[in-house]
Amino acid sequence: MSRNSLLILILCASALSGCAADYLNNYDTVTLAAGDTQKFNSLLQTVDPFNPASRNTRIEGDGPRAAAVANNYKFPPPPPPPPAINVNVGGAGAAVTTTTTP
């Protein structure tokens, strides 16, 4: 056997042994995803499991405010203009300052 074929054989064997790990373990449940049956049974026999406030179908809200928010989302306001830039002409002690707006 060449070195490459031996390496491939070892890689395949290790990959297949990882898949069989769950089958070799012994579990007390039918599936690996079995849950807490006592809690399930107690919830199953609850007379009214819903919160009483869930029956309130009247959703309070402010219609004009919601419409304004939706309108601002669809058509955002323009960004504010950039601030003015102060440029010092003539060095550190010069008294001449110009203001430009882009």
C-alpha positions as CSV (number, residue, x, y, z in Angstrom):
1,M,0.0,0.0,0.0
2,S,1.2,3.4,-0.8
3,R,1.4,6.2,1.8
4,N,-1.5,8.2,0.1
5,S,-3.9,5.3,0.0
6,L,-3.2,4.5,3.7
7,L,-3.9,8.1,4.6
8,I,-7.2,8.0,2.7
9,L,-8.2,4.7,4.4
10,I,-7.5,6.2,7.8
11,L,-9.5,9.4,7.1
12,C,-12.5,7.4,5.8
13,A,-12.4,5.0,8.8
14,S,-12.3,7.9,11.2
15,A,-15.2,9.7,9.4
16,L,-17.4,6.6,9.5
17,S,-16.6,5.8,13.1
18,G,-17.9,9.3,14.1
19,C,-21.3,8.6,12.5
20,A,-21.8,5.4,14.4
21,A,-21.2,6.9,17.8
22,D,-24.9,7.6,18.4
23,Y,-25.9,4.0,17.5
24,L,-23.5,2.5,20.0
25,N,-24.8,4.4,23.0
26,N,-27.8,3.0,24.9
27,Y,-30.6,5.5,25.6
28,D,-33.7,5.1,27.7
29,T,-35.8,7.1,25.2
30,V,-37.3,6.3,21.8
31,T,-35.7,9.3,20.2
32,L,-32.8,11.5,21.1
33,A,-35.1,14.5,21.1
34,A,-37.4,13.1,23.8
35,G,-38.6,15.9,26.2
36,D,-40.0,16.2,29.7
37,T,-43.2,14.1,29.7
38,Q,-44.4,15.1,33.1
39,K,-44.4,18.8,32.2
40,F,-46.1,18.0,28.8
41,N,-48.8,16.0,30.5
42,S,-49.5,18.8,33.1
43,L,-49.7,21.4,30.3
44,L,-51.9,19.0,28.3
45,Q,-54.5,18.8,31.1
46,T,-54.6,22.5,31.9
47,V,-58.1,23.9,31.4
48,D,-57.3,27.3,30.0
49,P,-53.6,27.7,29.2
50,F,-53.8,31.1,27.6
51,N,-53.2,34.4,29.4
52,P,-56.5,36.2,30.0
53,A,-55.2,39.3,28.3
54,S,-54.8,37.4,25.1
55,R,-58.5,37.7,24.5
56,N,-58.2,41.5,24.1
57,T,-58.5,42.0,20.4
58,R,-58.6,45.8,20.6
59,I,-55.1,47.0,20.0
60,E,-54.7,50.5,21.2
61,G,-52.6,52.8,19.1
62,D,-52.2,56.3,17.6
63,G,-53.1,56.2,13.9
64,P,-51.8,59.6,12.9
65,R,-48.5,58.9,14.7
66,A,-48.1,55.5,13.0
67,A,-48.9,57.1,9.6
68,A,-46.2,59.7,10.2
69,V,-43.7,57.1,11.1
70,A,-44.5,55.1,8.0
71,N,-44.3,58.3,5.9
72,N,-40.9,59.2,7.4
73,Y,-39.7,55.7,6.6
74,K,-40.8,55.8,3.0
75,F,-39.7,59.4,2.4
76,P,-36.9,60.3,4.8
77,P,-36.3,64.0,5.5
78,P,-33.2,65.5,3.7
79,P,-30.0,65.5,5.7
80,P,-29.0,68.8,7.4
81,P,-26.5,71.0,5.6
82,P,-22.9,70.4,6.5
83,P,-21.4,72.8,9.1
84,A,-19.4,75.8,7.9
85,I,-15.6,75.3,7.6
86,N,-13.4,78.0,9.2
87,V,-10.1,78.4,7.3
88,N,-7.2,80.4,8.9
89,V,-5.3,82.3,6.2
90,G,-1.8,83.5,7.0
91,G,-0.6,81.3,9.8
92,A,-1.1,80.9,13.5
93,G,-1.2,84.6,14.5
94,A,-3.0,86.0,11.5
95,A,-6.2,88.0,12.1
96,V,-7.8,87.1,8.7
97,T,-10.4,84.2,8.9
98,T,-12.6,83.2,6.1
99,T,-15.8,81.1,6.4
100,T,-16.8,78.8,3.5
101,T,-19.8,76.6,3.1
102,P,-19.5,73.6,0.8
